[in-house]
Amino acid sequence: MYHIAHLSKDKKLKKILDLQEPFVLVKRKNIYLHLCFSIMSQQLSTKVADVFHRRFLNLYNTKNPTAAEITATPFETLRGIGLSNAKANYVLNVCRFFTEEKITDTVLYKMSNEDAIKYLTQIKGVGQWTVEMILMFTLGREDVFAVDDLGIQQAMCKLYHIEATNKKIMKEKMLTVSKKWSPYRTYACRYLWGWKDNVADPKK
C-alpha cells in the first residue's frame, strides 16, 4: 500500500485516510461495457444505477454482451428499461464505435491517459469526466485527477478551505494541492469521495 504512505504526507488528507479502509484499484475487461454502465449511471444514485445495470443485462443471455450484440439492440428496447432518449443513444454510440473501430481492451490498456481521453471523447455522449472514471476504475490507472467532478470539488473545498465562488481559481487551487499526491491521485480521489459520501468530517 505505497499510496497510503505517500498520501499521508498531506496531513489534511491523512485525517480522511485514517477513517477509511485501504482501497485497491482493480483492472477490468470489456471496457465498452463499463463505458455503457458509466453513461447509464450519470446523475443517479448507486442504488438506482444498479437497477438499470440489472435491467440492461437481463436483455441478454450473458453477463457480458458483446458490443455487436448491444449495437443490434433496438432503440425502443433500451428505452423500455427506463433509459432516457439521450442515454439510450449514447450507449448505442459507444458500442457502434467499438465495433466499427475494432477496439480491443489491449489497445486501450496500451494508451496513455491523454490518448485514451482524446480517442474515446470522439464518441458522442462520452465526455472527459466519463473517460476519467474509466481510466480510474476500469483501466486501474493510479494517477488520474478528476478536477471537474462535483464531489471532488465539494470535498476539497471543505477539507482545504478553498473558496468555490470563482470556478477557475478554485480548480487552479485544487490542481496545486493535487500535485503533491502524484503518482497516486486516483487513490486520493477515491478517499475524498468516500469521506464526502460516508464518513463524518474529520476534526480540523
N, C-alpha and C positions, 0 to 999 in steps of 0.2 A: 504493500500500500504506500508506494513512494509519494503519491499525490497528497496524502494526508500530512505527511511531514513538511512537504513543500508549501501547501496552502496554509498550514498552521503558523507560518512565519507572519502572516497577516493576522494580527491579534483580534481584530473585529470579526474576521471570517472564522477564526478558531473557535469563537464562542458558539457559532451555529454548527460547526463541525462536531463539537463535543456533545451536542444534543441529538445527533442522528447516527444511525448505523452506517458503517462504511458502504459506499456504493461501488458496484463493479460494472463496468461497461461490457456489453455483450455484442458480438458481431452476428448479424443475421443474414439469412438468404432471402431470395425473392424480393429484391429491392422495390420493384414495381408495385408489389402488393402492399408494402409498408407505405409507399407514397400514396396509394389509394386510401389506406386507413388514415393517414395523416390528413388528407383532404376531407374525409368524412368527419373527422374529429374536431375540425376547426370550429371554435366558438361554442363547443359543447363540453359539458362536464364529463369526467371519465366514465361515470356510470352510464350516461346516455350514449356516449361514443361506443361503449362495449355492446350495447343493444344493437346499434347499427352494424357493427362488425359481425355479430352473430347472424343477423338477418341477411347480410351480404353473403357470408359463407354458406348459408343454408340454400342459396340459389344454385349451388354447385354440389357435385358429388365428391368433393375433395376439400381438404383443409387449405390446399394451395392451388386454386385455379390458375391456369396459365394466362399470360397477357392476352393471347389469342382468344381464349375462351371468354374472357371478360369483354374484349372488343366485340365479340359476336352477341353479347347480351343486349336485347332490345332496350332502348332508352326508357320506355314505359315500365319495363320490369324493374329497372333501377329506381325510378320514381316511386314504384309501388312499395318499396321497403321504407319509404319516408324521406329519401334524399331530395333536396331541392333541385330545381332545374339546373342551376349552376353546378352544384356538386356532382350530379349525375353526368353532366357533360365533361367536367374536369377529370373524373375517373376514366371515362372513355378516351379522353385526350391522352392521358398518361399511358394507357395500355396500347393505343394505336402507335404512339411514339416509340415505345419499347419494341413493338412488333416490327414496325417499318424500319427502324434503325438497327434492328437485330442486336440490341444491347444485352450484354450479359452482366451478371454480378461481378465477374472477374474484371471486366473492363472498367467498371465504376470503382472497384476497390483500388485499381492502379492509378486513378486520377487524383490529383491534388485537390484540396478543399476548394480552391478558387476555380479550378477547371470544372469540377463537378457542379458548382453553383452556376457557372456560365452555361454549361451544357444543359442541365435539367430545367433551368428557368426559361428555356426556349418553349417549353410546354405551356400552353395557355391554361392558367389556373394554378400554376406552380410558381410561387414567389421565393425570394431568398430565404425568408423565415422557414418555409416548408422544407427547403433543401438543407438548411442548417439542422433541423430536427432529424432529418435522415442521416446526415453526417454524424451526428451525436449518437443516436440510439439505434441505427441500423448498421452503419459502417463502423461504428465504435471509435470514431476519431476523438482523441483526448483533448485537443486544443482548439475548440470552437467556442466563440463567444457570441451569444445572441443578443446584441445590443438593442435590437428593435423589439424584443419580447417584452410585453407589458408587465408580466410577472417579475422578470429580472429587473426592469426599471423600478417597479414599486419596492422590491426587496432592497435594492442597492440604495435607493433614495432614503429609505428608512434606516438602514444599517449604517450608512456613511454620511447621513445628514446632507444629502445632495438636494438642492432646490430643483423642483421639476417644472417651474413656470416657463423657462426657456428650454425647449427640447434640444436644440443644437448644443447649447452649453452643457446641459445635463448629460448628453451622450458623450461629449468630449471628456467630461469628468469620469464617467463610467469606464471609458476606454483607458484612461490614465490609470485608474485603480486596477483594472483587469490585467494590465501589462505584467504586473508582478506575479500574477497567477500562472502565467505561461510557463511550461507547456501543458498545464492541466486545467485550462479554462472550462472545458466541458464539465469536469467534476465540480468546479466552483458553481457553475450554473445549476447543476443538479441539486447541490446542497442549498442554494438560495431558494429554489423552487420548493424544496422540501420544508424549509424553515417557514416560508411565507404561507404555505398551504396547511401545514400540520403542527407546527411547533410554536410554543409561546415565545414572545420577544425575549431575547437574552438580556441580561442586566447590562446597563450602559457602563 
